[in-house]
Amino acid sequence: MQLITKPLRKNNFDLLRLLLALVVIFSHSYAIVFGKVKDIEPYMRINNNTSDLGSFAVNWFFVISGFLITASFYNSSSTKEFLIKRVYRIVPAFVVAFVLSIILFGALGTIAGAHPFENIKDYFSVIGLKRNVVKLLTLQEPKGNAYLGTPLPKLLNSPLWTIQFEFICYLFVPVMGLLNVHRIKWMAVLLFAIAYTMMLSQNFGSFFPEDPNYSSRLLYNPYYLPRFFTYFLSGACFYIYRDRIPRSRLMALLALILAVIASVHGKLIHVVMPVGGAYILFYFAFHPTIVYPKFASKGDFSYGTYLFAWPIQQLLIYFFPGRFNPFTLFVFAAVITLFFAFMSWHLVEKRFLQFKKNYIQPALAARAC
């Protein structure tokens, strides 16, 4: 029996993505309450401060994206159509979250004391319009002086920085198409091996070290490219070899044991997870009996959950200092965030997906004539 069964649309990716988004909220609750995750966040305590649960979840997001986006490319009639679909899916909700993080959440995060409106005026007077326009156009996190007095001040919506790397990975998929990896399958493995080697060299050596003083308006930090490419290309390889990878309880158990050992050891996480962790992910995503293909029938709320959680968590800490521990912050923030995710889906994301269909289908019909 194959690990990845047909039809491909019969999977648990919608459920997994929402669960991963909630894991990110849980991990960030520790950062927002204490101002750090080192020695505090549960997964960090297990793995000797190598990786937090939020990073773990984001890595799996990239594995899922690698699989689905590669599939999207090979099911698109052209590179142009592929890129249009990707822009319509990722950019509109990002723009809304970015703008609201500044003009709504950030502004609320300046109200303090007897002169709240003066505080808001000061906030907007130094917001840095040109700087934030560049951040918006390059899919980075917004900047502004809000949430002062909290453990992590001035971070309006920190998780948005990963969206830029997500889109960079999208742009790399047509390059894979030019290399004909769908037919020359070993080429996909080679690309993965290059990224994987670079990432391991970062973790175990001095290759491409992180520069704490790095600053650029256009690219968040190239240090993270090997990591995100590794996990994205892992998912792409699982798609390319979907007809050849067997489904095995023994392999899944072995992968799980290695994942546990890697988590305890710490530095072995990135050795095991791009392959073993990905196998576990797809083992559940295409489970023959535990399957929820219609989980998102009322809406796909995972992206909105990821986009809006951070500023909601910041506001809760800002207005109710000392009232939350990480668990209670997670619960309250998750409930409020899911409401915003619901609104994001129905007012923004779904509408642009429909707009995408209305654009692409007539174009396909015209080419068929």
ChimeraX attribute file (.defattr): number of C-alpha atoms within 10 A of each C-alpha:
attribute: neighborCount
match mode: 1-to-1
recipient: residues
	/A:1	10
	/A:2	14
	/A:3	21
	/A:4	25
	/A:5	18
	/A:6	12
	/A:7	8
	/A:8	13
	/A:9	12
	/A:10	17
	/A:11	24
	/A:12	21
	/A:13	24
	/A:14	20
	/A:15	19
	/A:16	21
	/A:17	23
	/A:18	21
	/A:19	14
	/A:20	23
	/A:21	23
	/A:22	24
	/A:23	20
	/A:24	24
	/A:25	28
	/A:26	22
	/A:27	24
	/A:28	27
	/A:29	29
	/A:30	21
	/A:31	18
	/A:32	23
	/A:33	23
	/A:34	17
	/A:35	14
	/A:36	15
	/A:37	22
	/A:38	18
	/A:39	13
	/A:40	15
	/A:41	23
	/A:42	15
	/A:43	22
	/A:44	20
	/A:45	18
	/A:46	18
	/A:47	21
	/A:48	16
	/A:49	17
	/A:50	20
	/A:51	21
	/A:52	22
	/A:53	20
	/A:54	21
	/A:55	14
	/A:56	19
	/A:57	20
	/A:58	21
	/A:59	24
	/A:60	25
	/A:61	21
	/A:62	26
	/A:63	29
	/A:64	27
	/A:65	24
	/A:66	28
	/A:67	21
	/A:68	18
	/A:69	22
	/A:70	27
	/A:71	16
	/A:72	18
	/A:73	22
	/A:74	15
	/A:75	11
	/A:76	14
	/A:77	12
	/A:78	12
	/A:79	16
	/A:80	12
	/A:81	19
	/A:82	22
	/A:83	19
	/A:84	14
	/A:85	21
	/A:86	19
	/A:87	15
	/A:88	18
	/A:89	18
	/A:90	17
	/A:91	18
	/A:92	17
	/A:93	23
	/A:94	24
	/A:95	15
	/A:96	14
	/A:97	24
	/A:98	25
	/A:99	17
	/A:100	18
	/A:101	26
	/A:102	24
	/A:103	14
	/A:104	12
	/A:105	23
	/A:106	29
	/A:107	24
	/A:108	20
	/A:109	30
	/A:110	23
	/A:111	20
	/A:112	16
	/A:113	7
	/A:114	8
	/A:115	9
	/A:116	15
	/A:117	14
	/A:118	12
	/A:119	19
	/A:120	19
	/A:121	13
	/A:122	14
	/A:123	21
	/A:124	17
	/A:125	10
	/A:126	10
	/A:127	18
	/A:128	13
	/A:129	13
	/A:130	9
	/A:131	12
	/A:132	20
	/A:133	14
	/A:134	14
	/A:135	21
	/A:136	18
	/A:137	12
	/A:138	17
	/A:139	25
	/A:140	26
	/A:141	23
	/A:142	27
	/A:143	21
	/A:144	21
	/A:145	19
	/A:146	27
	/A:147	26
	/A:148	15
	/A:149	11
	/A:150	20
	/A:151	17
	/A:152	19
	/A:153	17
	/A:154	19
	/A:155	20
	/A:156	28
	/A:157	27
	/A:158	17
	/A:159	20
	/A:160	20
	/A:161	18
	/A:162	18
	/A:163	18
	/A:164	20
	/A:165	22
	/A:166	20
	/A:167	17
	/A:168	14
	/A:169	20
	/A:170	21
	/A:171	15
	/A:172	13
	/A:173	25
	/A:174	19
	/A:175	12
	/A:176	18
	/A:177	15
	/A:178	9
	/A:179	14
	/A:180	13
	/A:181	20
	/A:182	19
	/A:183	11
	/A:184	11
	/A:185	14
	/A:186	14
	/A:187	16
	/A:188	22
	/A:189	19
	/A:190	14
	/A:191	18
	/A:192	23
	/A:193	15
	/A:194	13
	/A:195	22
	/A:196	23
	/A:197	16
	/A:198	19
	/A:199	24
	/A:200	18
	/A:201	15
	/A:202	18
	/A:203	18
	/A:204	10
	/A:205	11
	/A:206	9
	/A:207	12
	/A:208	15
	/A:209	11
	/A:210	13
	/A:211	10
	/A:212	7
	/A:213	5
	/A:214	10
	/A:215	10
	/A:216	8
	/A:217	12
	/A:218	13
	/A:219	14
	/A:220	20
	/A:221	16
	/A:222	14
	/A:223	15
	/A:224	15
	/A:225	17
	/A:226	21
	/A:227	22
	/A:228	26
	/A:229	27
	/A:230	28
	/A:231	29
	/A:232	30
	/A:233	31
	/A:234	31
	/A:235	29
	/A:236	29
	/A:237	26
	/A:238	25
	/A:239	22
	/A:240	22
	/A:241	15
	/A:242	17
	/A:243	14
	/A:244	13
	/A:245	15
	/A:246	14
	/A:247	18
	/A:248	14
	/A:249	10
	/A:250	9
	/A:251	15
	/A:252	19
	/A:253	13
	/A:254	14
	/A:255	20
	/A:256	18
	/A:257	13
	/A:258	19
	/A:259	22
	/A:260	18
	/A:261	15
	/A:262	18
	/A:263	23
	/A:264	18
	/A:265	14
	/A:266	20
	/A:267	18
	/A:268	20
	/A:269	22
	/A:270	25
	/A:271	19
	/A:272	19
	/A:273	24
	/A:274	22
	/A:275	20
	/A:276	21
	/A:277	25
	/A:278	20
	/A:279	23
	/A:280	18
	/A:281	21
	/A:282	22
	/A:283	20
	/A:284	19
	/A:285	24
	/A:286	25
	/A:287	18
	/A:288	13
	/A:289	7
	/A:290	11
	/A:291	16
	/A:292	17
	/A:293	17
	/A:294	14
	/A:295	16
	/A:296	15
	/A:297	8
	/A:298	10
	/A:299	17
	/A:300	21
	/A:301	25
	/A:302	22
	/A:303	19
	/A:304	25
	/A:305	28
	/A:306	24
	/A:307	26
	/A:308	31
	/A:309	27
	/A:310	25
	/A:311	26
	/A:312	23
	/A:313	23
	/A:314	29
	/A:315	21
	/A:316	17
	/A:317	24
	/A:318	22
	/A:319	15
	/A:320	10
	/A:321	13
	/A:322	10
	/A:323	11
	/A:324	15
	/A:325	14
	/A:326	18
	/A:327	14
	/A:328	13
	/A:329	23
	/A:330	22
	/A:331	15
	/A:332	14
	/A:333	24
	/A:334	21
	/A:335	13
	/A:336	15
	/A:337	25
	/A:338	20
	/A:339	15
	/A:340	20
	/A:341	25
	/A:342	19
	/A:343	15
	/A:344	26
	/A:345	23
	/A:346	16
	/A:347	12
	/A:348	17
	/A:349	26
	/A:350	17
	/A:351	15
	/A:352	21
	/A:353	17
	/A:354	12
	/A:355	13
	/A:356	18
	/A:357	13
	/A:358	11
	/A:359	14
	/A:360	18
	/A:361	11
	/A:362	11
	/A:363	12
	/A:364	12
	/A:365	9
	/A:366	9
	/A:367	8
	/A:368	7
	/A:369	5
